[in-house]
Amino acid sequence: MKYFLLIVICILSFSYSYADEHFVIYRMGERDQAAWNMFRKYFSAKGYNMSYYDGADSIDRHIENVNKINTSNGTVFLAIDLVLGGATNNVLVAATNARRGKGNIPDIDEVPAIHINNSMELATMIAAPFNKKIKRMPLFMLLGIDMPGIFLRLESPKDKAGEAFDRLHEGLQKYAKRGK
């Protein structure tokens, strides 16, 4: 019994520190199945807990997705436009420029502003391994999302996708380990 407890304690102590985070991935752009399968396989092997949603091209469909996402157990929202097969590595990390309103109940476009500090921290930690600056802009995909979130456009040749995923993993790991 002592050995069993020792083994359990060892396993728990060496488990991934980012297991507490549940990442919601909002697939934007072309949605190339081969690219997304590579993405899913890479991050599943690293032990990430992720849910996937397809991006919407209408406000009605987006509101449906928002309701599902906000009632899920997600803690971090990543809208990702994944393009594998390009000629160059190109990364864009964007955070919302939403502002809080004066009322007690925020409008749908003010909800992302509730998490602006955590969103900026997330954007900073993801942009750092890519040596990119964060762009501040209105982000449709964050309307109504009640958790920290950013937009990430990740463009890479297929043979260098692992390197891009490694950098993203590094940023996500830093975010998950913050304050611990």
C-alpha positions as CSV (number, residue, x, y, z in Angstrom):
1,M,0.0,0.0,0.0
2,K,2.9,2.4,0.8
3,Y,4.4,1.7,-2.6
4,F,1.1,2.4,-4.3
5,L,0.8,5.7,-2.6
6,L,4.4,6.6,-3.4
7,I,3.8,5.8,-7.1
8,V,0.6,7.9,-7.2
9,I,2.4,10.8,-5.6
10,C,5.2,10.6,-8.1
11,I,2.9,10.5,-11.0
12,L,0.9,13.5,-9.8
13,S,4.0,15.5,-9.1
14,F,5.4,14.9,-12.6
15,S,2.2,15.5,-14.4
16,Y,1.9,18.5,-16.7
17,S,1.3,21.8,-14.9
18,Y,-0.9,23.0,-17.7
19,A,-3.4,20.2,-17.1
20,D,-5.6,22.7,-15.1
21,E,-6.2,24.8,-18.2
22,H,-8.8,23.7,-20.7
23,F,-8.1,25.4,-24.1
24,V,-10.9,26.2,-26.5
25,I,-9.7,26.2,-30.0
26,Y,-11.8,28.1,-32.5
27,R,-10.8,27.0,-36.0
28,M,-10.6,29.9,-38.4
29,G,-9.7,30.2,-42.1
30,E,-9.5,27.3,-44.5
31,R,-9.8,24.4,-41.9
32,D,-7.4,22.0,-43.8
33,Q,-8.1,18.7,-42.2
34,A,-4.5,17.4,-42.6
35,A,-3.1,20.5,-40.9
36,W,-5.7,20.3,-38.0
37,N,-5.0,16.6,-37.5
38,M,-1.3,17.4,-37.1
39,F,-2.2,20.2,-34.7
40,R,-4.5,17.9,-32.7
41,K,-2.0,15.0,-32.6
42,Y,0.9,17.3,-31.5
43,F,-1.0,18.9,-28.6
44,S,-2.7,15.7,-27.5
45,A,0.7,14.0,-27.2
46,K,1.8,16.9,-25.0
47,G,-1.1,16.3,-22.6
48,Y,-3.2,19.3,-23.4
49,N,-7.0,19.4,-22.7
50,M,-8.6,21.0,-25.8
51,S,-12.0,21.4,-27.3
52,Y,-12.4,22.3,-30.9
53,Y,-15.1,24.6,-32.5
54,D,-15.4,25.7,-36.1
55,G,-15.4,29.5,-36.6
56,A,-18.6,31.1,-37.7
57,D,-19.2,33.3,-40.7
58,S,-22.5,34.8,-39.4
59,I,-23.4,36.4,-36.2
60,D,-26.3,33.9,-35.5
61,R,-23.9,31.0,-35.8
62,H,-21.3,32.8,-33.7
63,I,-23.8,33.4,-30.9
64,E,-24.7,29.6,-30.9
65,N,-21.0,28.8,-30.6
66,V,-20.5,31.4,-27.8
67,N,-23.3,29.8,-25.8
68,K,-21.7,26.4,-26.1
69,I,-18.2,27.7,-25.3
70,N,-19.2,29.8,-22.3
71,T,-21.1,26.8,-20.8
72,S,-18.1,24.5,-21.4
73,N,-15.3,24.0,-18.9
74,G,-12.9,26.1,-21.1
75,T,-10.5,28.5,-19.4
76,V,-8.6,29.9,-22.4
77,F,-9.9,30.8,-25.8
78,L,-7.6,30.6,-28.9
79,A,-9.0,31.6,-32.3
80,I,-6.5,30.0,-34.7
81,D,-6.1,30.4,-38.4
82,L,-3.7,27.5,-39.2
83,V,-2.1,27.6,-42.7
84,L,0.4,24.8,-43.3
85,G,2.0,24.6,-46.7
86,G,3.0,28.2,-47.2
87,A,6.5,29.2,-48.3
88,T,7.4,31.2,-45.2
89,N,6.9,31.2,-41.4
90,N,4.5,34.0,-40.6
91,V,2.8,34.6,-37.2
92,L,0.2,37.2,-36.1
93,V,-0.8,37.4,-32.5
94,A,-3.8,39.7,-31.8
95,A,-5.6,40.7,-28.7
96,T,-8.9,42.6,-28.5
97,N,-9.1,46.3,-28.0
98,A,-12.5,46.0,-26.3
99,R,-13.3,48.4,-23.5
100,R,-15.5,48.0,-20.4
101,G,-18.8,49.8,-20.4
102,K,-20.2,51.8,-17.6
103,G,-23.2,49.6,-16.8
104,N,-23.3,46.6,-14.5
105,I,-24.3,44.2,-17.2
106,P,-21.8,44.2,-20.1
107,D,-22.9,44.2,-23.8
108,I,-21.8,41.3,-26.0
109,D,-18.9,43.4,-27.3
110,E,-17.8,44.4,-23.8
111,V,-17.5,40.9,-22.4
112,P,-13.9,40.2,-23.7
113,A,-12.8,43.4,-21.9
114,I,-13.6,41.7,-18.5
115,H,-10.5,39.4,-19.2
116,I,-8.3,42.0,-21.0
117,N,-5.4,41.7,-18.5
118,N,-5.3,37.9,-18.8
119,S,-5.7,38.1,-22.5
120,M,-2.8,40.5,-22.8
121,E,-0.7,38.2,-20.6
122,L,-1.6,35.2,-22.8
123,A,-0.8,37.1,-26.0
124,T,2.5,38.3,-24.6
125,M,3.6,34.8,-23.6
126,I,2.5,33.3,-27.0
127,A,4.1,36.1,-29.0
128,A,7.5,35.9,-27.2
129,P,8.8,32.6,-28.6
130,F,7.9,33.8,-32.1
131,N,9.6,37.2,-31.5
132,K,6.4,39.0,-32.6
133,K,4.6,42.0,-31.3
134,I,1.0,41.9,-30.3
135,K,-1.6,43.7,-32.5
136,R,-4.6,45.3,-30.7
137,M,-7.7,45.2,-32.9
138,P,-11.4,44.5,-32.8
139,L,-11.9,40.7,-32.9
140,F,-15.2,39.4,-34.1
141,M,-14.4,35.9,-32.9
142,L,-14.1,37.1,-29.2
143,L,-17.6,38.7,-29.1
144,G,-19.3,37.3,-26.0
145,I,-16.5,35.0,-25.0
146,D,-16.3,35.0,-21.2
147,M,-12.7,33.9,-20.8
148,P,-9.2,35.2,-21.7
149,G,-8.7,34.9,-25.5
150,I,-6.6,35.9,-28.5
151,F,-6.4,35.4,-32.2
152,L,-3.4,33.6,-33.7
153,R,-2.6,33.2,-37.4
154,L,0.1,30.5,-37.7
155,E,1.5,30.1,-41.2
156,S,4.3,27.6,-41.8
157,P,5.7,25.2,-44.4
158,K,4.5,21.7,-43.6
159,D,8.0,20.4,-43.0
160,K,8.5,23.2,-40.3
161,A,5.1,22.8,-38.6
162,G,6.7,21.0,-35.7
163,E,8.9,24.0,-35.0
164,A,5.9,26.3,-35.0
165,F,3.9,24.0,-32.7
166,D,7.0,23.8,-30.4
167,R,7.0,27.6,-30.1
168,L,3.2,27.7,-29.5
169,H,3.6,25.0,-26.9
170,E,6.3,27.0,-25.1
171,G,4.0,30.1,-24.9
172,L,1.0,28.0,-23.7
173,Q,3.2,26.3,-21.1
174,K,4.4,29.7,-19.8
175,Y,0.9,30.9,-19.5
176,A,-0.3,27.8,-17.7
177,K,2.6,28.0,-15.3
178,R,2.3,31.7,-14.5
179,G,2.0,32.5,-10.8
180,K,2.8,28.9,-9.7
